[in-house]
């Protein structure tokens, strides 16, 4: 008994409870009493377990009050049996489980030179009252349903600020949540600048390889880059060729339609480069279905 008493606060002054008073209060606690009854614990086992019952009641009350002194944040104390005696275990709360799931979803989305807020887009953020978005949202959800069977992506084009990147971020979120797929979403004009800067550092191949092998790739704002025949033929085409051969899901956003993007790629410094532009566009058409997004500028 003395060993148990040493673990439970003793009465030592006015207003303090005696050991016996505290003992009775603990065993009469509804959850403790239910546990004792459920496991048919003898008086001796209860006595030997009293310090664990005290721990449970103390920590449970802190947990329920959201007390700042509660150290096991995100974990809820529960009573368990351990080697014939009562013990306290700390289990993840439903809130912690949901938080970790949400973080795992976000961690599978890699944004390169794009706002971090795009990791948080869900169906609740999609304005389905806007008729322009309904068709695109349907195409996205249909792709998610068929992921792994039909990997042909979307080429989403439209005016500035209509929500193309927003909807692609929604797609990335769905793929992560539904299929645990990792998506790399990069701002293509900035990527082009970085590729050019990487020439002197010898990192061009590394950047191309990382992009071309992404599990799911979204090239955002293609066509807005400063056009370069070298980037078109030795960077973009290499990426697209690999993804076409490996049947890797690839998506695009642009202000240009397919026809406009082809003209953009054909405008080389050395004159008309229609043939080279057609080669790139052939791969984009293979990888993605063209879909226009209308609407007003929401920025």
C-alpha positions as CSV (number, residue, x, y, z in Angstrom):
1,X,0.0,0.0,0.0
2,X,2.8,2.4,0.8
3,X,4.3,2.1,-2.7
4,X,1.0,3.1,-4.2
5,X,0.5,5.9,-1.7
6,X,3.8,7.4,-2.7
7,X,2.5,7.9,-6.2
8,X,-0.7,9.6,-5.2
9,X,-0.8,13.1,-3.6
10,X,-1.2,12.9,0.1
11,X,-3.3,15.1,2.4
12,X,-0.8,17.4,4.1
13,X,-2.7,20.4,5.3
14,X,-6.0,22.3,5.5
15,X,-8.3,21.6,2.6
16,X,-6.1,18.7,1.3
17,X,-7.7,15.4,0.8
18,X,-6.5,12.3,2.6
19,X,-5.2,9.3,0.7
20,X,-8.4,7.4,1.5
21,X,-10.7,10.3,0.4
22,X,-8.7,10.6,-2.9
23,X,-8.8,6.8,-3.3
24,X,-12.6,6.7,-3.0
25,X,-13.0,9.7,-5.3
26,X,-10.9,8.0,-8.0
27,X,-12.6,4.6,-7.9
28,X,-16.0,6.3,-7.9
29,X,-15.2,8.2,-11.1
30,X,-17.7,6.9,-13.6
31,X,-15.1,5.9,-16.3
32,X,-12.8,4.3,-13.7
33,X,-15.7,2.5,-12.1
34,X,-16.9,1.2,-15.5
35,X,-13.4,0.0,-16.3
36,X,-13.2,-1.9,-12.9
37,X,-16.5,-3.5,-13.5
38,X,-15.9,-4.4,-17.1
39,X,-12.6,-6.1,-16.2
40,X,-13.9,-7.5,-12.9
41,X,-10.9,-6.2,-11.0
42,X,-10.3,-7.4,-7.5
43,X,-9.8,-4.9,-4.6
44,X,-6.1,-5.9,-4.6
45,X,-5.7,-5.2,-8.3
46,X,-7.6,-1.9,-7.9
47,X,-5.3,-0.9,-5.1
48,X,-2.1,-1.7,-7.1
49,X,-3.5,0.2,-10.1
50,X,-4.6,3.3,-8.2
51,X,-1.7,5.4,-9.3
52,X,-2.6,4.7,-13.0
53,X,-6.2,5.5,-12.3
54,X,-5.1,8.7,-10.7
55,X,-3.0,9.5,-13.8
56,X,-5.9,8.7,-16.1
57,X,-8.4,11.0,-14.2
58,X,-5.9,13.8,-13.9
59,X,-4.8,13.7,-17.6
60,X,-8.3,13.1,-18.9
61,X,-9.5,16.2,-17.1
62,X,-6.7,18.3,-18.5
63,X,-7.4,16.9,-22.0
64,X,-11.1,17.8,-21.7
65,X,-10.4,21.3,-20.4
66,X,-7.7,21.8,-23.1
67,X,-5.4,22.7,-20.2
68,X,-2.1,24.3,-21.2
69,X,-0.3,21.9,-18.9
70,X,-1.5,18.9,-20.9
71,X,1.7,17.7,-22.6
72,X,0.3,14.9,-24.9
73,X,-1.4,17.3,-27.3
74,X,-3.2,15.4,-30.0
75,X,-3.4,12.3,-27.9
76,X,-6.3,11.2,-25.7
77,X,-5.7,9.2,-22.5
78,X,-7.5,5.8,-22.3
79,X,-7.5,3.0,-19.7
80,X,-6.1,-0.3,-20.8
81,X,-5.1,-3.6,-19.1
82,X,-1.4,-4.3,-19.0
83,X,0.1,-7.5,-17.4
84,X,-3.0,-7.9,-15.2
85,X,-3.2,-4.3,-14.0
86,X,-4.7,-1.1,-15.2
87,X,-2.5,1.2,-17.2
88,X,-2.9,4.4,-19.2
89,X,-2.3,4.6,-23.0
90,X,-2.4,7.7,-25.2
91,X,-4.2,7.3,-28.5
92,X,-4.3,9.7,-31.4
93,X,-7.4,11.9,-31.4
94,X,-9.7,11.9,-34.5
95,X,-8.6,15.5,-35.0
96,X,-4.9,14.5,-35.1
97,X,-5.6,11.6,-37.5
98,X,-7.5,14.0,-39.9
99,X,-4.7,16.6,-39.6
100,X,-2.1,14.0,-40.5
101,X,-4.2,12.8,-43.5
102,X,-4.6,16.4,-44.7
103,X,-0.8,17.0,-44.3
104,X,0.0,13.8,-46.2
105,X,-2.3,15.0,-49.0
106,X,-0.5,18.4,-49.2
107,X,2.9,16.8,-49.0
108,X,2.2,14.8,-52.2
109,X,1.7,18.1,-54.1
110,X,4.9,19.8,-55.1
111,X,4.4,23.5,-56.2
112,X,7.3,25.1,-58.0
113,X,7.1,28.9,-58.2
114,X,3.4,28.9,-57.4
115,X,1.5,30.0,-54.3
116,X,1.5,27.5,-51.4
117,X,-2.2,28.2,-50.9
118,X,-2.9,26.1,-54.0
119,X,-2.3,23.0,-51.9
120,X,-5.5,23.7,-50.0
121,X,-8.0,23.7,-52.8
122,X,-10.9,21.3,-52.4
123,X,-14.4,20.8,-54.0
124,X,-15.8,23.3,-51.4
125,X,-13.7,26.0,-53.0
126,X,-14.9,25.4,-56.6
127,X,-17.7,27.6,-57.6
128,X,-20.0,25.2,-59.4
129,X,-22.7,27.8,-59.9
130,X,-20.4,29.2,-62.6
131,X,-21.4,27.2,-65.7
132,X,-17.9,27.7,-67.2
133,X,-16.4,25.6,-64.4
134,X,-18.9,22.8,-64.4
135,X,-17.6,21.1,-67.6
136,X,-14.0,21.4,-66.4
137,X,-14.8,20.1,-62.9
138,X,-16.6,17.1,-64.5
139,X,-13.6,16.4,-66.8
140,X,-11.3,16.5,-63.7
141,X,-13.5,14.2,-61.6
142,X,-13.8,11.8,-64.6
143,X,-10.0,11.7,-65.0
144,X,-9.7,11.0,-61.3
145,X,-12.1,8.1,-61.6
146,X,-10.2,6.7,-64.5
147,X,-6.7,7.3,-63.2
148,X,-4.4,4.4,-64.0
149,X,-6.7,3.3,-66.8
150,X,-6.9,6.3,-69.0
151,X,-4.0,8.7,-68.3
152,X,-4.7,11.3,-71.0
153,X,-4.6,14.7,-69.2
154,X,-6.2,18.1,-69.9
155,X,-5.0,21.1,-71.7
156,X,-7.0,23.9,-70.0
157,X,-6.9,27.3,-71.8
158,X,-8.7,30.6,-71.4
159,X,-8.2,34.2,-70.5
160,X,-6.2,35.6,-67.6
161,X,-7.6,35.1,-64.1
162,X,-10.5,32.7,-64.9
163,X,-9.2,30.0,-62.5
164,X,-7.2,27.6,-64.7
165,X,-4.4,27.1,-62.1
166,X,-7.0,26.9,-59.3
167,X,-8.8,24.0,-61.0
168,X,-5.5,22.2,-61.7
169,X,-4.6,22.5,-58.0
170,X,-8.0,21.0,-57.2
171,X,-7.1,18.1,-59.5
172,X,-3.8,17.6,-57.7
173,X,-5.5,17.6,-54.4
174,X,-8.1,15.0,-55.6
175,X,-5.4,12.7,-57.0
176,X,-3.4,12.9,-53.8
177,X,-6.4,12.2,-51.6
178,X,-8.1,9.5,-53.8
179,X,-5.1,7.7,-55.3
180,X,-2.1,8.9,-53.2
181,X,-0.5,10.2,-56.4
182,X,2.2,12.8,-56.2
183,X,1.8,15.8,-58.5
184,X,4.4,18.3,-59.6
185,X,2.8,21.6,-60.6
186,X,5.3,24.2,-62.0
187,X,5.0,27.7,-63.4
188,X,6.4,27.0,-66.9
189,X,7.7,30.6,-67.7
190,X,9.7,30.6,-64.5
191,X,10.9,27.1,-65.2
192,X,12.2,28.2,-68.6
193,X,14.2,31.0,-66.9
194,X,15.6,28.6,-64.4
195,X,16.6,26.1,-67.2
196,X,18.5,28.9,-69.0
197,X,20.3,29.9,-65.8
198,X,21.1,26.2,-65.1
199,X,23.2,26.0,-68.2
200,X,26.3,27.5,-66.5
201,X,25.8,25.4,-63.4
202,X,25.5,22.1,-65.4
203,X,22.1,21.3,-63.9
204,X,20.0,21.3,-67.0
205,X,19.8,17.5,-67.3
206,X,19.0,17.2,-63.6
207,X,16.1,19.7,-63.9
208,X,14.7,18.0,-67.1
209,X,14.9,14.5,-65.5
210,X,13.1,15.6,-62.3
211,X,10.3,17.1,-64.4
212,X,9.9,14.4,-67.1
213,X,9.7,11.6,-64.5
214,X,7.1,13.3,-62.2
215,X,4.3,10.9,-61.3
216,X,1.7,13.6,-62.4
217,X,2.9,16.8,-64.1
218,X,1.1,20.1,-64.5
219,X,2.8,22.7,-66.7
220,X,1.1,26.0,-65.7
221,X,0.9,29.0,-68.1
222,X,2.7,27.4,-71.0
223,X,3.0,29.8,-73.9
224,X,3.6,32.8,-71.5
225,X,7.4,32.1,-71.5
226,X,10.0,34.0,-73.5
227,X,10.1,31.7,-76.5
228,X,13.4,29.9,-77.2
229,X,13.9,27.3,-80.0
230,X,16.4,25.5,-77.7
231,X,14.0,25.2,-74.8
232,X,11.2,24.1,-77.1
233,X,13.3,21.4,-78.9
234,X,15.9,20.3,-76.3
235,X,13.9,20.8,-73.1
236,X,10.1,20.7,-73.5
237,X,10.2,18.2,-76.3
238,X,12.4,15.9,-74.3
239,X,10.1,16.1,-71.3
240,X,7.0,15.5,-73.4
241,X,8.6,12.6,-75.4
242,X,9.4,10.8,-72.2
243,X,6.0,11.3,-70.7
244,X,4.3,10.2,-73.9
245,X,6.4,7.0,-74.1
246,X,5.8,6.2,-70.4
247,X,2.1,7.2,-70.5
248,X,2.5,9.6,-67.6
249,X,-0.4,11.9,-66.8
250,X,0.4,15.4,-68.0
251,X,-1.7,18.6,-67.7
252,X,-1.3,22.1,-69.1
253,X,-2.8,25.5,-68.5
254,X,-2.4,28.3,-71.0
255,X,-3.9,31.5,-72.4
256,X,-3.4,30.0,-75.8
257,X,-5.6,27.4,-77.7
258,X,-3.7,24.6,-79.4
259,X,-3.6,26.6,-82.6
260,X,-2.3,29.7,-80.9
261,X,0.3,27.8,-79.0
262,X,1.5,26.2,-82.2
263,X,2.0,29.7,-83.7
264,X,3.8,30.7,-80.6
265,X,6.2,27.8,-80.9
266,X,6.7,28.4,-84.7
267,X,7.9,32.0,-84.3
268,X,11.6,31.3,-84.3
269,X,14.4,33.9,-84.6
270,X,15.6,32.2,-87.7
271,X,12.2,32.5,-89.4
272,X,9.4,30.1,-89.7
273,X,9.7,27.0,-87.5
274,X,6.4,25.4,-88.2
275,X,7.7,21.9,-88.5
276,X,9.5,22.1,-85.2
277,X,6.3,23.6,-83.6
278,X,4.2,20.8,-85.0
279,X,6.4,18.1,-83.5
280,X,6.0,19.6,-80.0
281,X,2.2,20.1,-80.5
282,X,1.9,16.5,-81.7
283,X,3.1,15.4,-78.3
284,X,0.9,17.8,-76.4
285,X,-2.1,16.6,-78.3
286,X,-1.2,13.0,-77.5
287,X,-0.9,13.8,-73.8
288,X,-3.9,16.1,-73.2
289,X,-7.4,16.9,-74.4
290,X,-8.0,20.6,-75.2
291,X,-10.7,22.2,-73.1
292,X,-11.6,25.9,-72.9
293,X,-12.4,27.6,-69.6
294,X,-14.5,30.8,-70.0
295,X,-15.6,33.3,-67.4
296,X,-14.5,36.6,-66.0
297,X,-11.1,37.6,-64.5
298,X,-11.4,36.7,-60.8
299,X,-8.1,38.2,-59.7
